[in-house]
Amino acid sequence: MRTTLCALLVGLLPALAVSPVFAKPVGELKTPSQRYASADTTEEVSFRRHVIPLFSRAGCSGRECHGAFAGQGGFSLSLFGYDFDKDHKEIVADEADGIRVELDSPTDSLILLKPTMQERHKGKERIKLGSWEYNLVLKWIKDGAKIDVKETGAFGRLEILPKEIVFSKANQEVQLKVLCHWEDGTVEDVTQLTRFRTNDESVAEVSDTGVVKSLSGGDTHIVAFYDNGVQPIPVMLPVSEKVGDRFPKITTNTKIDELVVNKLRKVGIIPSELCTDLEFLRRVTLDMTGTLPSPEEVKAFQANPSANKRTAKIEELLERDTYAAWWATKLNDFTGNNAQQIGDRYYRNEQSRQWYDWVRARIAKNEPYDKMVAGIVLATSRQGNQSYLDYARQMSTYYKKSNPRDFSKRETMPHYWSRRNIRKPEEKALSFAHAFLGVQIQCAQCHKHPFDQWTQQDFNQFQAFFTGIQYGNRTDIKEDVNYRTMSAQIEKDIGYDRKKTESRRKLQNEIKKRVSMGRPVPWQELYVRKTAARKPNNRKKKTNTGSSRVLTPKILGGDEVHLTEYPDPRAPLMEWMRSKENPYFARAFVNRVWANYFGRGIVEPADDMNLANPPSNGELLDYLADGFVENGYDMKWLHKTIASSDTYQRSWRPNDTNKLDEKNFSKMKLRRLPAEVVADAINMAVAGEKRVEKFVEDMEERMIGPMLTGGNNGRANYALSLFGKPVRLTNCDCERTSDPTLLQTLYTRNDYDMLGKIDSNSGKSMSWIGELRKQTAPDRKLVSKFASIASLKKRVKQFETRQAGYQRTRDKVKSEQQKKRYGQQVKSMQKQIDRTQKQINDLEKERRAHAEANKLDTDDLIEQTFLRTVSRPPTKNELTMAREDIAGAKTQLDGVRDLLWAMLNTKEFIINH
Amino acid sequence: MANHMFCDGVARRDFLKVGALAGAGFSLADYMALAHAGELKDNAKGKAAIFVRLAGGPSHMDTFDLKPNAPDTHRGEFKEIKTNVPGVRFSEHLPKLAKCADKFAILRGVSHTLAAHALGTTYLATGNRPLPSIQFPSYGSVVSKLKEAPKDIPPYVSIPRDINNTTGFLGLEYGPFETGGSPRANRRMDVRGLTLRGITLEDVERRQNMLQRYDNAFASLGSSDQTVAGMDKFSQRAYDMIRSNRTRDAFDLTKESAAITRNFDDQSFSQSCLLATRLVEAGSKFVTIQLGGWDTHNDNWNRLKTRNLPALDAGLAGLFNTLEDKGLLGSTTVFVTGEFGRTPKINQRTGRDHYPRAMFCLLAGGGIQGGQVVGESDAKGEGPKDRKITPDDVAATFYHTLGINHRQEFHTPTGRPVMITRYGNVIRELV
């Protein structure tokens, strides 16, 4: 069945790429089950090529079994089986727990008795007695249970056959074949020694033995793991009939569209229509500048008849301060700008701000991305050949009170490296790989990376680049004036006593005072320790666990580097990143920018590029990364190219073929606005007219701007942390989250912060509703005039009481004369009442007339409310509904306020669509 | 496949998918892990928990671990008093607690090495020594992830807020409601997001009605889009919660009976304790309360006897007695702790400094055997006498009373499997 299906697929589907090797009679490569079918096999067994992969696939070296850090039952294997020396020792030479092989009597070896359950084994039966697996291990023991010579281990590459699988219906099966090409020229069929994984178990599943089965429409990858090879192959089952020639003709205006549609054609997904102009305006303004379009902008864009207006808008947006502000924030996320971690004791918050401003200035002038990154990567505190004193003097000028020097004009920005949470070289390596390469290598810190080629050795060699990068008080060169002498001087000047708290405060004040005057103080510094000092120091050397070995730095997936050629070990790293073949640097950035516009990277998660996590559209990522490099790392080119594509401008409305598509960019994904953007959007939607204008000009007011994690607790941060502003402490883009939560909903529904904003009627936070209330309220004279209505009404009541009194007396008294007198009193009271009542009526009439005359145009208010929140005018139906809602409210403006509240709470407001 | 499930790492994308599917908080991966380990326990006594944080690091030597025989350089000026449990003695300034010492257990000689406030606090609030590479979730986040509260009741409440709280790798969804302020005696309490301030219930209903009519841009998607479906779910739940009489009443201290109110004094800590009992009664799963001012580097005894100890005494005694009176003590675990103890040796400013090597914790309710002292510090209170209890052990025990296996694994967003508290062991005498 399987073979016929394969033949069928090969015959029917041109998309099924078949390698030349596959065309050769496969029989020439024997499988392990054939090679080790008999206990008397003469086939050679290699520890690395066969024994360890077998244990790995049987689950022995898994995390919950012997791969656990403490091992299991006294037997410990390296997790994901890659530390061959250690594993070999553990099996053949573990004196403490007993040696697990018996060379004299191989079948009595523990390593065979346990997994076959001949002896009690908590991990149950993993290998059947007499099976080829059993024979394989047995033969290895018979041959002396040896570890391999070095050459045996040189891994070349994996080859999976077929290279791609296109299914035609559900429940079809294809057997994969995995060939390992070793460096020594041998090719082995290792299918039975390989572990497999599906990247999407709703599309296809894969068995232990490498049989792939289609489940439902879509596309994914099956990944094969063997030795140091991690090899994915694309697998798909078209979701509709409309594949290849049957796919409708879709005009592709840009290269992006062409590459996206090429993929869609294969999977049978038809893309959504283009979005409307106003959907586009709102979407792109939010994505590119983190800001809502203003009501005026919406109206102008709608009225603009130009066919080219979308492109023109993109170009306009890229010139705005908001673009630079928002993308500086994003880059600060990736690089981890957290004020509390910055090395300087007294100027943390200022330096965090400098970091932000430095990046923002570069984005604003569109400095090439590689140049900006080099300014961070290669930073040192001193510039050129500065002496310590010159450095200290210059530093203070950045912070002095009058006319401070502009930090963002500095060529390099050292604060990235000064952070206290990346003091150790391994921490620097992790941060670096995440920030600039989009790679998560922390797994390899302790064991072989489960989803990539990185070994612990790779990690250790990579971290070796960072051992000389130091922040603090420089001691590796001799200078007459240095940190220590300057500290001693200033301490002497103030009579410092380190034991006294007051004294410490005094020192801080003195330093701040001198800095504010631009005088030099002892600043710590970021520097590269001189190579001489990097020689192992015998006196200090501790005998800890072998990690003090001097390691040759090695670029990830690249060559070893001899640092003697470079005064700064980071220089070869930067060179490597800038080289054309670099697989990470440009792609990491391109992918992150893409993820910003689509809510999903071409590689997803966007900061987790690894072999087992291939891009959903490799050609697309290649095209953008290559284009980015060819255009001189031009960030604006990248933004413009992405935003100008039809792919970005598609509607979120799905059709039958793409409603389940998540990774092929056939429609726009609905995404909750990022934390800062939500907070700003709320502030802008409720703001008074003048403040709305300020929103695009004054970045100090903006959450997308320099509002950093340091220093500003308080109300604003409540919303920001609620909506997932990253704290920038761990190396993961996932710190920023766009998941909705209950607390967020409670915030927008009912938090006093939120409700207060909508109705604020004073000062800086004056709201639109507040302004309107002021505007429509009568002036002060009229107010006091109308206020008299109340006192007049009171007077009427008094008259009425008195009148009632006279009436009662009149009824009681006997004499006619008296009756008459009181009768007159009653009448005269009535006159007073009538006169006052008339006054009241006149005033009330005047007040009504005034209110009527000052009444705002309801339709206009409704339109404003919609433009402010969902950036479009109301539909007919909504307009009718809103008119009724407002008419039914206590006052017109109360009605508008409720409408504004409702619109701020719609999903349409908080979701970018 | 079987091998993959059994032994291999779970990929980040697998995690995300399972997490997203499950939505309600308990992901499939969690369930599998639990089911696999046979750890789905429903017979635990603790159904909810109250965590009392004594911010600043209370002096063990002057509260629950006095050393009347230590030299003058260490001893301190307070005397011990007898309690209602024979043999259990503690500070004379805790007379109310002395009358209900049978309701709680004292842990002495709890020990760690982190002498900075932030680090110590994180350690004691998560049961994990802080690591730079990973943010552990606080107890409240774990409990509110694993235990479901009624729909209209906030599952996890911090009174008034908990700056050091972190949801860690569990994500924002498991963060606390912060009341923002402390309750006052015989008042209704304002809670941000829940309290109606300047609007009435009718306003809420009218607005909700409006919102439903305007919020239909994505109606055509039904529940097929996760973001839309998630927001709709939370929208309904927020509305339920805002309207809920149970929630409003829980925050309304005027609704409490005189018999119960009498258990407390009028100070904010006491009233917070009262509120915590009301929240648990209503169905909340986790409540944190704070009492600060323990960082007594100087003037230790004066500050303790005039301010901190009377407040602590009234509040905690009220808490234990009230839980008992309401029949909730058996099902509510109370955990009282600072971030460290204080130096046994008295400093020159008649104070004590940070000292993590010996501290105390209190545990009560939820099946904890009260009226006992577990662990012991040495003669001068400078460290555990022989058996060292770690914050991890206390955490493991705390989780145990709530039916949560402290070795259960969660996956971080990067796919790394992490146990709730890897190094802790349940303290058997307590449970």
Boltz contact constraints between the chains, C-beta under 6 A:
constraints:
  - contact:
      token1: [A, 59]
      token2: [B, 3]
      max_distance: 6.0
  - contact:
      token1: [A, 59]
      token2: [B, 6]
      max_distance: 6.0
  - contact:
      token1: [A, 59]
      token2: [B, 7]
      max_distance: 6.0
  - contact:
      token1: [A, 62]
      token2: [B, 7]
      max_distance: 6.0
  - contact:
      token1: [A, 62]
      token2: [B, 8]
      max_distance: 6.0
  - contact:
      token1: [A, 64]
      token2: [B, 7]
      max_distance: 6.0
  - contact:
      token1: [A, 65]
      token2: [B, 7]
      max_distance: 6.0
  - contact:
      token1: [A, 208]
      token2: [B, 3]
      max_distance: 6.0
  - contact:
      token1: [A, 421]
      token2: [B, 132]
      max_distance: 6.0
  - contact:
      token1: [A, 440]
      token2: [B, 414]
      max_distance: 6.0
  - contact:
      token1: [A, 450]
      token2: [B, 9]
      max_distance: 6.0
  - contact:
      token1: [A, 670]
      token2: [B, 225]
      max_distance: 6.0
  - contact:
      token1: [A, 670]
      token2: [B, 227]
      max_distance: 6.0
  - contact:
      token1: [A, 672]
      token2: [B, 227]
      max_distance: 6.0
  - contact:
      token1: [A, 724]
      token2: [B, 172]
      max_distance: 6.0
  - contact:
      token1: [A, 732]
      token2: [B, 414]
      max_distance: 6.0
  - contact:
      token1: [A, 734]
      token2: [B, 413]
      max_distance: 6.0
  - contact:
      token1: [A, 740]
      token2: [B, 230]
      max_distance: 6.0
  - contact:
      token1: [A, 740]
      token2: [B, 231]
      max_distance: 6.0
  - contact:
      token1: [A, 740]
      token2: [B, 234]
      max_distance: 6.0
  - contact:
      token1: [A, 741]
      token2: [B, 172]
      max_distance: 6.0
  - contact:
      token1: [A, 741]
      token2: [B, 173]
      max_distance: 6.0
  - contact:
      token1: [A, 742]
      token2: [B, 234]
      max_distance: 6.0
  - contact:
      token1: [A, 742]
      token2: [B, 237]
      max_distance: 6.0
  - contact:
      token1: [A, 745]
      token2: [B, 234]
      max_distance: 6.0
  - contact:
      token1: [A, 745]
      token2: [B, 235]
      max_distance: 6.0
  - contact:
      token1: [A, 745]
      token2: [B, 238]
      max_distance: 6.0
  - contact:
      token1: [A, 746]
      token2: [B, 193]
      max_distance: 6.0
  - contact:
      token1: [A, 746]
      token2: [B, 238]
      max_distance: 6.0
  - contact:
      token1: [A, 747]
      token2: [B, 193]
      max_distance: 6.0
  - contact:
      token1: [A, 749]
      token2: [B, 238]
      max_distance: 6.0
  - contact:
      token1: [A, 750]
      token2: [B, 193]
      max_distance: 6.0
  - contact:
      token1: [A, 750]
      token2: [B, 242]
      max_distance: 6.0
  - contact:
      token1: [A, 751]
      token2: [B, 192]
      max_distance: 6.0
  - contact:
      token1: [A, 751]
      token2: [B, 193]
      max_distance: 6.0
  - contact:
      token1: [A, 752]
      token2: [B, 192]
      max_distance: 6.0
  - contact:
      token1: [A, 752]
      token2: [B, 197]
      max_distance: 6.0
  - contact:
      token1: [A, 898]
      token2: [B, 207]
      max_distance: 6.0
  - contact:
      token1: [A, 902]
      token2: [B, 210]
      max_distance: 6.0
  - contact:
      token1: [A, 902]
      token2: [B, 211]
      max_distance: 6.0
  - contact:
      token1: [A, 902]
      token2: [B, 214]
      max_distance: 6.0
  - contact:
      token1: [A, 905]
      token2: [B, 211]
      max_distance: 6.0
  - contact:
      token1: [A, 906]
      token2: [B, 214]
      max_distance: 6.0
  - contact:
      token1: [A, 906]
      token2: [B, 215]
      max_distance: 6.0
  - contact:
      token1: [A, 907]
      token2: [B, 215]
      max_distance: 6.0
  - contact:
      token1: [A, 907]
      token2: [B, 218]
      max_distance: 6.0
  - contact:
      token1: [A, 907]
      token2: [B, 231]
      max_distance: 6.0
  - contact:
      token1: [A, 908]
      token2: [B, 217]
      max_distance: 6.0
